[in-house]
Amino acid sequence: MKLERMSKKELIALLTTLRARSDEQQPLKSLGEFGEDVYKILANSSQVGFYIIQDERFKFINSHFCDYTGYSEDEMLEMHPTSFILPEDRHRTVKNASMMLRELRFSPYEFRIITKDGRIKWIMETVMPIKFNGRRAILGNSMDITERKEASRRLEELEALESSILDAIPQAVLGLHERRINFANYAVKIIFGWHREELIGKSIRMIYRNEEEADKIGDIFYSSLERRRTYETEYPCICKDGREILCRMKASRIGEKLREKRIVVTYEDITAEKKAQEELERSRQELRNLSVHLQSVREEESTRVARKIHDELGQSLTALQMDLSWLKNRIPAGHKDIREKTRSMSGLVDETIDSVHKLTMELRPSMLDDLGLPAAIEWQAGDFQKRWGILCQTNIRCSDDGIDKDLATAVFRIFQETLTNIARHAKTTSCRVSLTKNEKELSLEVTDKGIGITQWQVDDPRSYGMIGMRERAHLWGGTIHVRNVRPSGTTVKVVIPLGKGEKKQ
């Protein structure tokens, strides 16, 4: 028999036959004088560590096993077989090997070794009893599984990290496969009252109010995730105790494409948040309604006071002026001091009449009621130019038709506040005013060439004038945009929709 010419398969078959004969306590006559060569050929053709132990000493070691340990064959032949095993693993390794030799264990066992250069490696091993040179021996097959162990350890660490991250997320996280839950984080207990173990393998329908809603949201998720990576919506859900909650849900497909309907969904209980938002919005609306009422009362009171001043005080001053004129005409020519005093009193009355006129116009411009918003804007721009010496150019492309009286008042008051800000802060010598109207909207735009306004000034919560302007526009569903213009200056643009011509309630 030429062992060198035998294939690996043939050698393994021969070794199996010889072992069977050994188990039957038959002499290894088939090996003859070249029994040791059989193991050497098997060892050298193997891709794993291979050794023979007899009398507690290595009798043969292949090159792979030497590579595992870092020792040479000569060095290992002088070593005890357990000397390179990590001390804390030796007892368990000897016990496992003994059980396998007695056929009380059949699966490979693992242990750690210390290499010649001090590194620690993991070895997986099996042993079997054989006869070597006519006497009992141990045949060992071993494999270096250090890389696999490290990969497994890193995978376990990664899984532990992923689990920790998932459990640290305050939202409930559910992984779905064909609408069945295959993983869940700890927060499902906080959000829904379910332990994660109770949800694994169950249909996602159990967290929705009924099957119809579950199918509906499922169809929405899957159809949306076919086109994009994530999808977000709000939807009512139900807890373990039957309590209904509103959840903000964010779904994301697993992988670049939606396959086998694998997705991850997070659920955030926003019931209290929504309730707080609704209460805040209700409170804000109540404040705005109160503001509307106060502004309406203020305008009515201003109108009443203006008319009272105009009718009563104006008439009295006019009558007084007429009496002074009658008196002046009857003073004898020789009483120059009395005539001078009369002229002085007449002049004072004229000034008072002018002051009363200005006061009534500030309280409520009569032309706003009589001639409408365009005329009132023209008059206010001219009065501003006279009072402050700031050139105010107007471009009116607007008729008074269809403009609600209260809306005209709101836009006019916004215009007055804008001019006041220009006079106080802009440091400019000119400004432009544009009032336009079409079927859809009414627009007022005021631009100055001053130092410009900063965003901080626009957003300043103490800027009550700016807040008042925004509120007046908001009551009509309008907006105010304030921005810097180049090279310098500020533009204030008010846009009011004219859809229904009614206030925003």
matplotlib code that plots the C-alpha trace (Angstrom):
import matplotlib.pyplot as plt

x = [0.0, 1.5, 0.0, 1.7, -0.4, -3.7, -6.2, -7.3, -10.7, -9.1, -6.9, -9.8, -11.8, -8.7, -8.4, -12.1, -11.8, -8.8, -10.5, -13.5, -11.2, -9.6, -13.0, -13.6, -10.2, -8.7, -5.0, -4.0, -2.4, -3.4, -1.1, 1.9, 5.2, 4.0, 1.1, 2.8, 3.1, -0.7, -1.3, 1.5, 0.0, -3.4, -2.0, -0.1, -3.0, -5.4, -6.3, -6.6, -4.4, -3.6, -1.6, -1.1, -0.6, 0.7, 2.0, 1.0, 3.4, 3.1, 4.2, 3.3, 2.2, 1.4, 2.4, -1.1, -1.1, 2.4, 1.1, -1.7, 0.7, 3.7, 6.0, 8.1, 7.5, 10.7, 9.6, 6.1, 7.5, 9.2, 6.1, 3.2, 0.0, -1.8, 1.0, 0.0, -3.8, -4.9, -4.7, -8.4, -9.4, -7.3, -9.5, -12.6, -10.6, -9.2, -12.7, -14.3, -11.6, -12.0, -15.8, -15.3, -12.7, -15.3, -18.0, -20.0, -19.6, -19.9, -19.8, -16.5, -15.4, -13.6, -10.8, -8.1, -4.4, -1.5, 0.8, 4.6, 4.4, 1.8, -1.3, -4.5, -6.3, -9.5, -9.3, -12.1, -11.2, -12.3, -10.3, -10.6, -8.8, -6.5, -3.7, -0.4, 2.6, 0.5, -0.4, -3.3, -3.0, -5.1, -5.8, -6.7, -8.1, -8.2, -9.2, -8.2, -11.6, -10.1, -11.4, -14.8, -14.9, -13.9, -16.5, -19.1, -18.1, -18.2, -21.7, -22.9, -21.5, -23.2, -26.5, -26.2, -25.4, -28.4, -30.6, -29.3, -29.9, -33.4, -34.2, -32.9, -35.3, -38.4, -40.6, -41.9, -40.0, -41.5, -40.0, -42.5, -42.3, -45.5, -47.3, -46.1, -44.0, -40.5, -38.8, -39.7, -38.0, -38.6, -40.7, -43.6, -44.4, -44.4, -46.4, -48.8, -48.6, -47.4, -44.3, -42.1, -42.4, -46.2, -45.9, -43.2, -44.9, -48.2, -50.1, -49.6, -53.4, -53.4, -52.3, -54.9, -58.6, -59.9, -58.8, -60.1, -57.8, -54.9, -55.2, -55.7, -52.5, -50.6, -51.6, -50.5, -47.1, -46.3, -47.4, -45.5, -42.3, -42.3, -41.5, -39.4, -37.3, -39.4, -43.0, -44.5, -48.1, -50.4, -52.9, -55.0, -53.9, -55.1, -53.3, -53.4, -55.9, -58.2, -57.2, -57.0, -54.0, -52.9, -49.5, -47.0, -45.7, -42.5, -42.0, -38.8, -38.2, -35.3, -32.9, -32.8, -35.9, -39.1, -38.8, -41.0, -42.7, -39.9, -40.2, -39.5, -42.1, -41.7, -44.7, -44.7, -47.7, -48.6, -52.1, -51.1, -49.1, -52.0, -54.3, -51.9, -51.6, -55.4, -55.7, -53.0, -54.6, -58.0, -56.4, -54.6, -57.9, -59.7, -57.0, -57.3, -61.1, -60.6, -58.1, -60.7, -63.3, -61.0, -59.8, -63.4, -64.4, -61.4, -62.2, -65.9, -64.8, -62.3, -65.0, -67.5, -64.9, -63.8, -67.3, -68.1, -65.0, -65.8, -69.4, -69.4, -66.0, -65.6, -69.0, -68.2, -64.9, -66.5, -69.2, -66.5, -64.6, -67.7, -68.3, -64.8, -65.2, -68.4, -66.8, -63.7, -65.9, -67.6, -64.5, -63.9, -60.9, -59.2, -58.9, -55.9, -54.9, -58.4, -58.4, -54.9, -56.1, -59.1, -56.9, -54.7, -57.7, -59.0, -55.6, -55.6, -59.0, -57.9, -55.0, -57.3, -59.6, -56.7, -55.6, -59.1, -59.2, -55.8, -56.9, -60.2, -58.3, -55.9, -58.7, -60.7, -60.0, -63.3, -62.2, -61.7, -65.4, -66.4, -64.0, -62.5, -59.1, -57.2, -58.0, -57.1, -53.7, -53.1, -54.0, -51.9, -48.9, -49.2, -49.7, -46.6, -44.5, -45.6, -45.1, -41.7, -40.2, -39.8, -40.7, -43.5, -44.3, -47.6, -48.7, -52.4, -53.8, -56.8, -60.5, -62.6, -65.1, -65.5, -63.2, -64.8, -65.0, -63.2, -60.6, -59.9, -59.5, -57.0, -54.9, -54.9, -53.8, -51.0, -49.9, -49.9, -47.7, -45.3, -44.9, -44.4, -41.5, -40.0, -40.1, -38.6, -36.0, -35.3, -33.2, -34.3, -35.3, -37.8, -40.1, -42.5, -46.0, -47.9, -51.5, -52.9, -56.0, -57.1, -59.8, -57.7, -55.9, -55.3, -51.6, -49.9, -46.2, -44.0, -40.3, -37.9, -34.2, -33.1, -30.6, -32.6, -34.2, -32.5, -34.1, -33.7, -35.8, -38.5, -38.7, -38.3, -41.2, -41.1, -41.8, -45.5, -46.0, -44.8, -46.9, -50.0, -49.4, -49.2, -52.3, -54.3, -53.3, -53.8, -57.4, -58.1, -56.1, -53.3, -49.5, -46.9, -43.3, -40.6, -37.2, -34.0, -33.5, -30.3, -28.3, -30.2, -33.6, -36.6, -39.7, -43.0, -45.5, -49.0, -51.1, -54.8, -56.8, -60.1, -61.9, -64.9, -64.2, -64.7, -62.5, -60.7, -62.6]
y = [0.0, 3.4, 5.9, 8.8, 8.1, 7.9, 10.8, 12.6, 10.9, 7.5, 8.3, 9.4, 6.2, 4.1, 5.9, 5.3, 1.6, 1.3, 3.1, 0.8, -2.2, -0.5, -0.1, -3.9, -4.5, -5.9, -5.4, -2.5, -5.0, -2.8, 0.0, -2.3, -0.5, 2.7, 3.5, 6.7, 7.8, 7.6, 10.3, 12.4, 12.3, 13.1, 15.9, 17.5, 17.4, 18.9, 22.6, 22.6, 21.9, 18.2, 16.5, 13.2, 12.9, 9.8, 9.4, 13.1, 14.3, 15.4, 12.8, 14.6, 18.2, 19.6, 23.0, 24.6, 23.8, 25.3, 28.4, 28.7, 28.6, 30.4, 27.6, 25.4, 21.6, 20.9, 23.3, 21.8, 18.2, 19.2, 20.9, 19.4, 19.5, 21.8, 24.2, 26.7, 26.6, 29.7, 28.7, 29.5, 27.3, 24.3, 22.3, 22.8, 21.9, 18.6, 17.7, 18.3, 16.3, 13.4, 13.4, 13.3, 10.4, 8.5, 9.4, 11.4, 14.5, 14.8, 18.5, 20.5, 22.4, 25.8, 27.1, 29.9, 29.5, 31.8, 32.1, 32.3, 36.1, 36.5, 36.8, 35.1, 33.0, 31.0, 27.3, 24.9, 21.3, 17.7, 14.6, 10.9, 7.8, 6.0, 3.5, 4.9, 2.5, -0.2, 1.8, 4.0, 7.7, 10.8, 12.3, 16.0, 18.3, 22.0, 25.2, 28.8, 30.6, 33.9, 36.0, 34.4, 35.0, 38.6, 39.0, 37.4, 39.6, 42.8, 41.7, 41.1, 44.5, 46.1, 44.4, 45.4, 49.0, 49.0, 47.6, 50.3, 53.0, 51.7, 51.6, 55.1, 56.4, 57.9, 56.9, 53.4, 51.7, 48.7, 46.7, 45.2, 42.4, 41.8, 43.9, 41.7, 42.9, 41.4, 43.7, 46.4, 48.6, 49.3, 52.4, 50.4, 49.7, 53.5, 54.4, 51.5, 49.6, 46.4, 44.5, 44.0, 40.2, 40.5, 42.2, 40.1, 38.0, 39.7, 41.7, 45.5, 45.7, 45.3, 48.9, 50.5, 51.0, 48.6, 46.6, 49.1, 51.8, 49.5, 48.5, 52.1, 53.4, 50.3, 51.0, 54.7, 53.6, 51.1, 53.1, 56.2, 54.2, 52.8, 56.3, 57.7, 56.6, 58.0, 59.1, 60.9, 61.4, 61.6, 58.9, 57.7, 54.5, 52.4, 51.3, 48.0, 49.3, 50.6, 54.2, 56.1, 58.3, 60.4, 59.4, 61.1, 58.2, 58.1, 55.2, 54.2, 51.3, 48.9, 49.0, 51.0, 49.4, 48.2, 44.4, 42.0, 45.0, 45.4, 48.8, 50.5, 52.8, 55.1, 56.2, 59.3, 60.0, 63.6, 63.6, 66.0, 68.1, 68.4, 69.3, 72.0, 73.3, 73.5, 75.2, 77.6, 78.4, 78.8, 81.2, 83.0, 83.3, 84.6, 87.2, 88.2, 88.4, 90.6, 92.7, 93.0, 94.1, 96.6, 98.1, 98.3, 100.0, 102.3, 103.3, 103.9, 106.0, 107.9, 108.6, 109.7, 112.0, 113.4, 114.3, 115.7, 117.9, 118.9, 119.6, 121.1, 122.6, 123.6, 125.3, 127.1, 128.4, 129.5, 131.4, 132.9, 134.0, 135.6, 137.4, 138.7, 139.9, 141.7, 143.2, 144.4, 146.3, 148.2, 149.4, 153.1, 154.0, 155.7, 152.5, 151.0, 148.7, 147.2, 146.6, 145.0, 142.7, 141.7, 140.8, 138.8, 136.9, 136.3, 134.8, 132.6, 131.3, 130.6, 128.6, 126.7, 125.9, 124.5, 122.4, 121.1, 120.2, 118.4, 116.6, 115.4, 114.2, 112.2, 110.7, 109.8, 111.3, 112.3, 111.7, 108.0, 107.8, 110.3, 109.8, 106.3, 104.7, 106.1, 109.7, 109.1, 107.7, 110.7, 113.1, 111.3, 111.3, 115.0, 115.8, 113.6, 115.5, 118.9, 117.9, 116.1, 117.6, 114.1, 113.9, 111.4, 110.3, 108.4, 106.0, 105.2, 102.6, 101.7, 102.7, 102.6, 100.2, 97.0, 97.9, 97.2, 100.2, 98.3, 97.0, 100.5, 101.6, 98.7, 99.5, 103.2, 102.6, 100.3, 103.1, 105.6, 103.3, 102.8, 106.6, 107.0, 104.5, 106.2, 109.6, 108.1, 105.6, 105.7, 108.9, 109.5, 112.5, 110.6, 107.7, 106.1, 104.9, 102.5, 101.4, 98.9, 96.7, 93.9, 91.2, 89.0, 91.4, 94.9, 95.8, 98.7, 99.1, 101.8, 102.1, 104.6, 105.3, 105.4, 103.4, 100.1, 97.9, 94.8, 91.4, 91.7, 94.9, 93.2, 90.2, 92.3, 91.2, 94.8, 96.3, 96.9, 99.0, 96.1, 93.6, 95.8, 96.0, 92.3, 91.7, 94.2, 92.4, 89.0, 89.8, 90.1, 87.0, 89.3, 89.4, 92.0, 91.6, 93.9, 93.7, 95.7, 97.1, 97.9, 100.1, 101.3, 101.6, 99.5, 98.2, 97.4, 95.5, 94.7, 92.2, 91.6, 89.0, 90.2, 86.9, 87.4, 90.8, 89.5, 89.5, 86.3, 84.8]
z = [0.0, -1.1, 1.4, -0.4, -3.5, -1.7, -1.8, 1.3, 1.1, 0.8, 3.8, 5.9, 5.0, 5.9, 9.3, 10.0, 9.2, 11.5, 14.3, 14.0, 14.3, 17.3, 18.9, 18.3, 20.0, 16.8, 16.2, 13.8, 11.4, 8.4, 9.4, 9.7, 10.1, 8.5, 11.0, 12.0, 8.4, 8.0, 10.6, 9.3, 5.8, 7.2, 9.3, 6.5, 4.1, 6.7, 6.8, 10.6, 13.6, 14.1, 16.9, 18.6, 22.4, 24.0, 27.6, 28.2, 25.6, 22.0, 19.6, 16.5, 15.6, 12.2, 11.0, 11.5, 15.2, 15.5, 13.8, 16.3, 19.3, 17.8, 19.1, 16.8, 16.6, 18.6, 21.3, 21.6, 21.7, 25.0, 26.5, 28.5, 26.3, 28.7, 29.4, 26.8, 27.7, 29.7, 33.4, 34.1, 31.1, 31.8, 34.2, 32.0, 28.8, 30.4, 31.6, 28.2, 26.4, 28.9, 28.3, 24.6, 24.8, 26.9, 24.3, 26.9, 24.7, 21.0, 20.2, 19.9, 22.9, 23.1, 25.2, 25.2, 24.7, 25.3, 22.3, 22.5, 22.1, 24.8, 22.8, 23.7, 21.0, 21.0, 19.9, 19.0, 19.4, 19.1, 20.3, 19.7, 21.1, 18.6, 18.7, 17.7, 17.3, 18.9, 22.0, 23.1, 22.1, 21.6, 18.2, 18.3, 15.7, 16.5, 14.7, 15.5, 16.0, 17.4, 14.5, 14.7, 18.4, 18.0, 15.3, 17.5, 20.4, 18.3, 17.0, 20.6, 21.6, 18.6, 19.4, 23.0, 21.8, 19.5, 22.3, 24.6, 22.0, 21.4, 25.1, 25.5, 22.9, 24.7, 21.7, 21.3, 18.5, 16.6, 13.9, 11.4, 8.9, 7.0, 9.6, 12.4, 15.2, 15.3, 17.7, 20.2, 22.7, 26.4, 25.7, 24.4, 28.1, 28.8, 25.7, 25.3, 28.5, 26.8, 27.7, 24.6, 25.0, 24.7, 21.3, 19.6, 16.8, 17.2, 14.5, 14.6, 14.6, 18.4, 18.9, 16.7, 17.5, 14.9, 11.9, 9.4, 10.8, 11.1, 7.4, 6.4, 8.2, 6.9, 3.3, 3.8, 5.2, 2.6, -0.4, 0.9, 1.7, -1.8, -3.0, -0.2, 2.8, 5.6, 6.3, 9.2, 10.3, 13.3, 14.1, 17.0, 18.8, 21.7, 24.9, 26.6, 29.1, 26.3, 26.7, 23.4, 22.6, 19.7, 18.4, 16.1, 14.0, 11.9, 9.6, 7.8, 5.5, 6.2, 3.4, 0.2, -1.1, 0.6, 0.6, 2.4, 4.0, 6.5, 8.3, 11.6, 13.2, 16.1, 18.2, 20.3, 22.6, 21.8, 23.4, 26.2, 23.7, 21.4, 24.3, 25.5, 21.9, 21.6, 25.0, 24.0, 20.7, 22.4, 24.9, 22.1, 20.1, 23.2, 23.7, 20.0, 20.3, 23.3, 21.3, 18.5, 21.0, 22.7, 19.4, 18.3, 21.5, 21.3, 17.7, 18.7, 21.7, 19.6, 17.0, 19.7, 21.4, 18.1, 17.1, 20.5, 20.4, 16.9, 17.4, 20.9, 21.4, 17.8, 17.7, 21.0, 19.7, 16.4, 18.4, 20.6, 17.5, 16.0, 19.3, 19.4, 15.8, 16.8, 19.9, 17.9, 15.4, 18.3, 20.1, 19.7, 17.6, 20.4, 22.6, 20.8, 23.8, 23.9, 20.1, 20.3, 23.1, 21.1, 18.1, 20.4, 21.8, 18.2, 17.2, 20.2, 19.4, 15.8, 17.1, 19.4, 16.6, 14.6, 17.6, 18.0, 14.3, 14.5, 17.7, 16.1, 13.0, 15.1, 17.1, 14.0, 10.6, 9.2, 5.7, 6.5, 7.1, 4.4, 1.6, 2.3, 2.8, -0.3, 0.6, 4.3, 3.2, 1.0, 3.8, 6.4, 4.1, 3.5, 7.1, 8.0, 5.5, 6.9, 10.5, 10.2, 7.0, 5.5, 1.8, 1.5, -2.1, -2.6, -5.3, -4.9, -7.2, -5.2, -5.1, -1.9, -3.4, -1.5, 1.4, 4.8, 7.1, 9.9, 7.5, 6.3, 9.9, 10.6, 7.5, 8.3, 11.9, 10.6, 8.3, 11.1, 13.2, 10.3, 9.8, 13.6, 13.5, 10.5, 12.3, 15.5, 14.3, 10.5, 10.3, 6.7, 4.6, 2.3, 2.0, -0.5, 0.0, -2.3, -1.8, -4.3, -4.5, -6.8, -6.6, -4.2, -1.9, -0.5, -0.2, 1.6, 1.2, 2.9, 2.1, 3.7, 2.9, 6.5, 8.6, 8.3, 10.9, 12.5, 12.8, 16.6, 16.5, 14.4, 16.8, 20.0, 22.3, 23.8, 20.4, 21.1, 18.0, 15.8, 17.8, 17.3, 13.6, 13.3, 15.4, 13.3, 10.1, 11.6, 12.6, 8.8, 7.9, 6.6, 7.0, 7.6, 6.2, 7.5, 5.8, 5.0, 1.6, -0.2, 0.0, 3.1, 4.5, 5.5, 3.7, 5.6, 3.4, 4.6, 2.6, 3.4, 1.5, 0.2, -0.2, 2.0, 3.4, 7.0, 10.0, 11.0, 13.9]

ax = plt.figure().add_subplot(projection="3d")
ax.plot(x, y, z, "-o")
ax.set_aspect("equal")
plt.show()
